[in-house]
Amino acid sequence: MGHSSMDPAFLELRPWNEGRLLGAKRALKSQQVWAILCWLDQSRWLTLRALIH
């Protein structure tokens, strides 16, 4: 079901990502990776930890 161009609310619709940067994100730094691994060890997420490492 589409929107009518005669509907006043149609003129106010904007894309959800308008004004945001698009594309790939930066890679994690090694310090961030180690912080995640340490957190997984402390919280006993051993299965997830095994998948990552």
N, CA, C and O atoms as CSV, one atom per row, in Angstrom:
chain,resi,resn,atom,element,x,y,z
A,1,MET,N,N,0.850,-1.167,0.000
A,1,MET,CA,C,0.000,0.000,0.000
A,1,MET,C,C,0.900,1.236,0.000
A,1,MET,O,O,1.758,1.384,0.871
A,2,GLY,N,N,0.704,2.108,-0.966
A,2,GLY,CA,C,1.558,3.271,-1.111
A,2,GLY,C,C,0.994,4.501,-0.426
A,2,GLY,O,O,-0.054,4.451,0.218
A,3,HIS,N,N,1.699,5.588,-0.575
A,3,HIS,CA,C,1.279,6.866,-0.018
A,3,HIS,C,C,0.769,7.767,-1.141
A,3,HIS,O,O,1.308,7.766,-2.247
A,4,SER,N,N,-0.247,8.513,-0.848
A,4,SER,CA,C,-0.780,9.460,-1.818
A,4,SER,C,C,0.020,10.756,-1.736
A,4,SER,O,O,0.340,11.230,-0.646
A,5,SER,N,N,0.337,11.320,-2.888
A,5,SER,CA,C,1.062,12.586,-2.892
A,5,SER,C,C,0.172,13.739,-2.429
A,5,SER,O,O,0.663,14.833,-2.154
A,6,MET,N,N,-1.132,13.492,-2.345
A,6,MET,CA,C,-2.063,14.513,-1.869
A,6,MET,C,C,-2.125,14.558,-0.339
A,6,MET,O,O,-2.645,15.514,0.238
A,7,ASP,N,N,-1.600,13.533,0.305
A,7,ASP,CA,C,-1.627,13.449,1.769
A,7,ASP,C,C,-0.583,14.409,2.341
A,7,ASP,O,O,0.583,14.334,1.953
A,8,PRO,N,N,-0.970,15.320,3.263
A,8,PRO,CA,C,0.018,16.267,3.813
A,8,PRO,C,C,1.122,15.581,4.614
A,8,PRO,O,O,2.231,16.108,4.705
A,9,ALA,N,N,0.840,14.419,5.196
A,9,ALA,CA,C,1.869,13.699,5.946
A,9,ALA,C,C,2.936,13.131,5.017
A,9,ALA,O,O,4.060,12.876,5.452
A,10,PHE,N,N,2.602,12.931,3.753
A,10,PHE,CA,C,3.554,12.391,2.784
A,10,PHE,C,C,4.746,13.330,2.600
A,10,PHE,O,O,5.867,12.869,2.380
A,11,LEU,N,N,4.519,14.615,2.687
A,11,LEU,CA,C,5.589,15.584,2.497
A,11,LEU,C,C,6.572,15.590,3.661
A,11,LEU,O,O,7.701,16.054,3.504
A,12,GLU,N,N,6.169,15.084,4.826
A,12,GLU,CA,C,7.024,15.086,6.015
A,12,GLU,C,C,7.853,13.820,6.142
A,12,GLU,O,O,8.718,13.746,7.015
A,13,LEU,N,N,7.615,12.810,5.290
A,13,LEU,CA,C,8.355,11.560,5.389
A,13,LEU,C,C,9.793,11.783,4.939
A,13,LEU,O,O,10.046,12.391,3.899
A,14,ARG,N,N,10.733,11.279,5.742
A,14,ARG,CA,C,12.152,11.350,5.408
A,14,ARG,C,C,12.762,9.965,5.567
A,14,ARG,O,O,12.276,9.173,6.374
A,15,PRO,N,N,13.798,9.660,4.831
A,15,PRO,CA,C,14.480,8.381,5.031
A,15,PRO,C,C,15.082,8.319,6.441
A,15,PRO,O,O,15.510,9.336,6.988
A,16,TRP,N,N,15.110,7.113,7.019
A,16,TRP,CA,C,15.606,6.962,8.393
A,16,TRP,C,C,17.093,7.286,8.491
A,16,TRP,O,O,17.570,7.665,9.561
A,17,ASN,N,N,17.829,7.142,7.395
A,17,ASN,CA,C,19.279,7.364,7.453
A,17,ASN,C,C,19.701,8.678,6.808
A,17,ASN,O,O,20.858,8.830,6.417
A,18,GLU,N,N,18.788,9.616,6.693
A,18,GLU,CA,C,19.128,10.901,6.099
A,18,GLU,C,C,20.112,11.648,7.000
A,18,GLU,O,O,19.865,11.806,8.195
A,19,GLY,N,N,21.202,12.097,6.437
A,19,GLY,CA,C,22.199,12.849,7.184
A,19,GLY,C,C,23.222,11.987,7.904
A,19,GLY,O,O,24.113,12.523,8.562
A,20,ARG,N,N,23.120,10.660,7.799
A,20,ARG,CA,C,24.081,9.781,8.460
A,20,ARG,C,C,25.133,9.313,7.463
A,20,ARG,O,O,24.884,9.245,6.260
A,21,LEU,N,N,26.294,8.995,7.980
A,21,LEU,CA,C,27.344,8.471,7.126
A,21,LEU,C,C,27.040,7.018,6.774
A,21,LEU,O,O,26.614,6.239,7.628
A,22,LEU,N,N,27.259,6.668,5.540
A,22,LEU,CA,C,26.988,5.313,5.079
A,22,LEU,C,C,28.297,4.617,4.753
A,22,LEU,O,O,29.311,5.265,4.497
A,23,GLY,N,N,28.265,3.304,4.764
A,23,GLY,CA,C,29.438,2.534,4.368
A,23,GLY,C,C,29.949,1.670,5.504
A,23,GLY,O,O,29.304,1.531,6.544
A,24,ALA,N,N,31.103,1.101,5.289
A,24,ALA,CA,C,31.698,0.189,6.262
A,24,ALA,C,C,32.203,0.945,7.479
A,24,ALA,O,O,32.593,2.110,7.395
A,25,LYS,N,N,32.186,0.257,8.605
A,25,LYS,CA,C,32.708,0.845,9.840
A,25,LYS,C,C,34.202,0.538,9.956
A,25,LYS,O,O,34.722,-0.345,9.273
A,26,ARG,N,N,34.870,1.267,10.817
A,26,ARG,CA,C,36.292,1.029,11.053
A,26,ARG,C,C,36.487,-0.318,11.735
A,26,ARG,O,O,35.603,-0.807,12.437
A,27,ALA,N,N,37.653,-0.906,11.517
A,27,ALA,CA,C,38.005,-2.152,12.188
A,27,ALA,C,C,38.282,-1.884,13.666
A,27,ALA,O,O,38.691,-0.785,14.041
A,28,LEU,N,N,38.056,-2.895,14.494
A,28,LEU,CA,C,38.341,-2.750,15.921
A,28,LEU,C,C,39.845,-2.708,16.152
A,28,LEU,O,O,40.612,-3.370,15.453
A,29,LYS,N,N,40.252,-1.925,17.138
A,29,LYS,CA,C,41.658,-1.891,17.531
A,29,LYS,C,C,41.956,-3.129,18.361
A,29,LYS,O,O,41.048,-3.741,18.924
A,30,SER,N,N,43.222,-3.492,18.434
A,30,SER,CA,C,43.591,-4.704,19.185
A,30,SER,C,C,43.214,-4.565,20.660
A,30,SER,O,O,42.849,-5.555,21.293
A,31,GLN,N,N,43.295,-3.366,21.213
A,31,GLN,CA,C,42.901,-3.144,22.605
A,31,GLN,C,C,41.412,-3.424,22.798
A,31,GLN,O,O,41.012,-3.978,23.821
A,32,GLN,N,N,40.594,-3.043,21.820
A,32,GLN,CA,C,39.157,-3.295,21.906
A,32,GLN,C,C,38.856,-4.785,21.795
A,32,GLN,O,O,37.966,-5.293,22.477
A,33,VAL,N,N,39.594,-5.486,20.936
A,33,VAL,CA,C,39.391,-6.929,20.793
A,33,VAL,C,C,39.723,-7.636,22.102
A,33,VAL,O,O,38.976,-8.504,22.553
A,34,TRP,N,N,40.844,-7.261,22.708
A,34,TRP,CA,C,41.224,-7.884,23.977
A,34,TRP,C,C,40.222,-7.564,25.081
A,34,TRP,O,O,39.959,-8.409,25.937
A,35,ALA,N,N,39.663,-6.363,25.072
A,35,ALA,CA,C,38.656,-6.010,26.073
A,35,ALA,C,C,37.412,-6.884,25.916
A,35,ALA,O,O,36.823,-7.312,26.909
A,36,ILE,N,N,37.017,-7.146,24.683
A,36,ILE,CA,C,35.863,-8.012,24.441
A,36,ILE,C,C,36.156,-9.438,24.891
A,36,ILE,O,O,35.320,-10.079,25.528
A,37,LEU,N,N,37.357,-9.937,24.555
A,37,LEU,CA,C,37.719,-11.295,24.955
A,37,LEU,C,C,37.771,-11.435,26.469
A,37,LEU,O,O,37.320,-12.445,27.008
A,38,CYS,N,N,38.308,-10.451,27.155
A,38,CYS,CA,C,38.361,-10.499,28.618
A,38,CYS,C,C,36.965,-10.453,29.212
A,38,CYS,O,O,36.682,-11.147,30.189
A,39,TRP,N,N,36.094,-9.648,28.634
A,39,TRP,CA,C,34.717,-9.575,29.130
A,39,TRP,C,C,34.002,-10.907,28.944
A,39,TRP,O,O,33.257,-11.345,29.821
A,40,LEU,N,N,34.229,-11.551,27.797
A,40,LEU,CA,C,33.613,-12.858,27.554
A,40,LEU,C,C,34.126,-13.888,28.545
A,40,LEU,O,O,33.359,-14.729,29.012
A,41,ASP,N,N,35.423,-13.836,28.875
A,41,ASP,CA,C,35.987,-14.761,29.859
A,41,ASP,C,C,35.368,-14.545,31.227
A,41,ASP,O,O,35.010,-15.505,31.909
A,42,GLN,N,N,35.241,-13.288,31.632
A,42,GLN,CA,C,34.705,-12.985,32.957
A,42,GLN,C,C,33.228,-13.318,33.075
A,42,GLN,O,O,32.762,-13.717,34.142
A,43,SER,N,N,32.491,-13.157,31.984
A,43,SER,CA,C,31.056,-13.410,32.044
A,43,SER,C,C,30.708,-14.852,31.693
A,43,SER,O,O,29.533,-15.211,31.609
A,44,ARG,N,N,31.723,-15.667,31.490
A,44,ARG,CA,C,31.584,-17.106,31.248
A,44,ARG,C,C,30.796,-17.437,29.992
A,44,ARG,O,O,30.023,-18.395,29.972
A,45,TRP,N,N,30.988,-16.655,28.955
A,45,TRP,CA,C,30.411,-16.950,27.645
A,45,TRP,C,C,31.441,-17.777,26.874
A,45,TRP,O,O,31.993,-17.320,25.874
A,46,LEU,N,N,31.687,-18.978,27.344
A,46,LEU,CA,C,32.773,-19.775,26.790
A,46,LEU,C,C,32.497,-20.212,25.356
A,46,LEU,O,O,33.422,-20.285,24.547
A,47,THR,N,N,31.244,-20.504,25.031
A,47,THR,CA,C,30.955,-20.939,23.662
A,47,THR,C,C,31.184,-19.806,22.667
A,47,THR,O,O,31.731,-20.028,21.587
A,48,LEU,N,N,30.772,-18.602,23.025
A,48,LEU,CA,C,30.990,-17.461,22.148
A,48,LEU,C,C,32.465,-17.128,22.069
A,48,LEU,O,O,32.972,-16.767,21.007
A,49,ARG,N,N,33.151,-17.247,23.185
A,49,ARG,CA,C,34.599,-17.002,23.229
A,49,ARG,C,C,35.320,-17.985,22.327
A,49,ARG,O,O,36.281,-17.616,21.652
A,50,ALA,N,N,34.868,-19.237,22.306
A,50,ALA,CA,C,35.509,-20.244,21.471
A,50,ALA,C,C,35.279,-19.960,19.989
A,50,ALA,O,O,36.139,-20.262,19.161
A,51,LEU,N,N,34.131,-19.385,19.650
A,51,LEU,CA,C,33.848,-19.059,18.263
A,51,LEU,C,C,34.717,-17.903,17.759
A,51,LEU,O,O,35.095,-17.869,16.588
A,52,ILE,N,N,35.025,-16.974,18.638
A,52,ILE,CA,C,35.782,-15.793,18.242
A,52,ILE,C,C,37.270,-16.120,18.117
A,52,ILE,O,O,37.930,-15.679,17.175
A,53,HIS,N,N,37.783,-16.876,19.045
A,53,HIS,CA,C,39.229,-17.092,19.071
A,53,HIS,C,C,39.618,-18.314,18.359
A,53,HIS,O,O,40.804,-18.637,18.290
